[in-house]
Amino acid sequence: MISMAGKAIRKWWALFVLPTFVAFIIGFIVPFVYGVYLSFCKFTTVTDAKFVGFSNYAKAIKDPVFLHSLLFSTLLTIVTTIIINVIAFAVAYMLTKAIKGSNVFRSVFFLPNLIGGIILGYIWLLLLNGVLAHWSKSLTFDAKYGFWGLVILVCWQQIGYMMIIYIAGMQSLPTDVLEAASVDGANSRQTMFRVIIPLMMPSITVCSFLTVTNGFKLYDQNLALTAGNPMKMSEGLALNITNTFYARTGFEGVGQAKAVLFFILVAVVALLQNKLTTSKEVAA
């Protein structure tokens, strides 16, 4: 039987949902739609927008700095996604074993995720510049230093978070399947690649989705660590869009067009990644 509370919720659910729905419309849908419209306009404020068609998109696509930022963010996302997920999976696998002090290790690995991106950026700026100083170099001396500096920073920050997701997935693995594999004579390598990883695909899907989207959306760490130097060669997509919108007078529309292209790119990549990993999931 349905309780009185359940009946009330079924009857008045729209009333409970309405405040959140209205807030979502006002805070997300309306700005998003208006932002798409502004990407077709030339403006300095939202009140003086003049429709200019696809000229903003043409300028954005022809901007060599924007194209370089696209390449930079793509490479950064690929590298960090692989490193983060491989190391997080390995650490999670080790910490689900009967290791003394495993809870302490979990906390230590997770702590970097609690630190803000700007603070992390400045911390690693001091550390990495201190190391590079022995060769009379700095993170802004060459774009490759900035790239690998960002890789180290992002991996250090996100590995612990993904580790927690993988640990939750491993703890929910069906023990009877693992025992059956052991009885059938499967060695550790076969158990890992034929049993554990296929059953862990839901967790891998989530972690891959998060690392891919985080890689493309990276902003505060990029700003604090390199600020795009030297010569905007270590500037990611999010930082490039912000600099176009705020640092170049008269390019607000171009910056908005870049933001729309950025949204489409991240959405398409995330959907393809999610479809690819979801298709490999198996029923436990």
Disulfide bonds with the S-S distance in Angstrom:
none
